[in-house]
């Protein structure tokens, strides 16, 4: 499955948001 650069960056941002939620609890 190939992702465009935009899709990759938005996925990366979402991942970072999730990590923040987990670690800042």
TACOR-V306216 format. One record per residue. N is the residue number from 1. RES is the residue in one letter. PHI is phi as a letter, one per 20 degrees, with the letter a starting at -180 (999 if undefined). OMEGA is omega in degrees with one decimal (NA if undefined). Layout:
# TACOR-V306216
N:RES:PHI:OMEGA + N:RES:PHI:OMEGA
This chain:
# TACOR-V306216
1:X:999:-177.8 + 2:X:d:179.2 + 3:X:d:173.7 + 4:X:f:-178.6 + 5:X:g:-179.8 + 6:X:f:179.6 + 7:X:f:179.2 + 8:X:f:-177.0 + 9:X:f:179.5 + 10:X:f:175.2 + 11:X:f:-179.1 + 12:X:f:178.7 + 13:X:f:180.0 + 14:X:f:178.6 + 15:X:f:178.8 + 16:X:f:177.6 + 17:X:f:179.6 + 18:X:f:179.5 + 19:X:f:178.1 + 20:X:f:179.3 + 21:X:g:-178.0 + 22:X:f:-172.1 + 23:X:e:-177.1 + 24:X:e:-179.3 + 25:X:f:NA
